[in-house]
Amino acid sequence: RWSAAASASVDVLDAAKLAEIRSASASLRQAQASLRAASSALRFSLRQAFSQLLFAQGSIEVSRNIRDLRSRGAKLVTLRYDSGRESKGNMLRAKAQFAQAEADLNQALRNLRSNQKALDRQLGLDEFAAVVATGALSALPAPPSSGDPAEVLARRPDVAVQEAAVQRARAALSAARSALWPSLSADYTRGRTGASEFPGSAYSWSGGLTLKYSLFGAGPTSTYYAVKAAGGRLTQAEQALRVARGQAVAEVESAWASYAGAADQVAVQRALLEAARQRNDEADVRYASGLLTYDNWEIIASDRINNERQALNAELNAVVSQAAWEKALGKELGE
């Protein structure tokens, strides 16, 4: 005899499968949040490496200006010593300071190459390339506040990771409770049988419902302890989420405060540098004419040199602080 049949079945009720789907969905959200966290960290690393290269390039210019300043000072003190109006100790000190400025310039040139390699590594380049950073080492003005806490939490990838962990823990609790529920499935089969093929054969069909319940093995006793353990893990995940939220708000507030302070300090250092340059120009004239002693003149010159470096450091600190604040906000690549 000849026969042909087709069967179909569907799960009408299966609590374990529903919990499995919810767990997979939470795992996907957790992986996406982890990707966002990696993107935010990479954005900060790239910004920091680029800013360090800009700083290294600016440091060379500042070191060269200081070297020229010390060179002029050493020549001036030497002329005064040769004319009998300056001591030998001051002349030797001026020459030593010029040598120190030369050494600082050479070190700045070495630091440039080191920062170029650091940026190449962040860019993922296999071979070293002497890249040049273009742009200004300056940060944007800090906002008046750190932002709405609700918006901050919505953007933080680490909070999203922990939220997904809570969802996975809830799915695990549902999976543990699923053993208390029976599973229901429906089956349907339709076929034809006869002494010949279509269309002479006769139709036949069958259908039914299957209800399953585990009484032993994964029964009520095992389920009780599984539910208690899953409930404990859910409580732990919820508390970790609470800690992550509080830590995120505090981190953003701290990063914003550092950013605002660094931005304010840039303006202060610029004003101090302008004043130091003016005082140094005036001191050069007074020292050359014999109206200012070497010690006082050296104090003013050293103050200018310190402010030259501090102003550049303040610019770098503001840019890095801005990048750290944006990382705390959860900004990713492309934002």
Helices and strands as residue ranges (DSSP letters): E 2-13, H 15-82, H 88-123, H 149-155, H 157-177, G 178-180, E 183-194, E 202-212, H 220-288, H 294-328
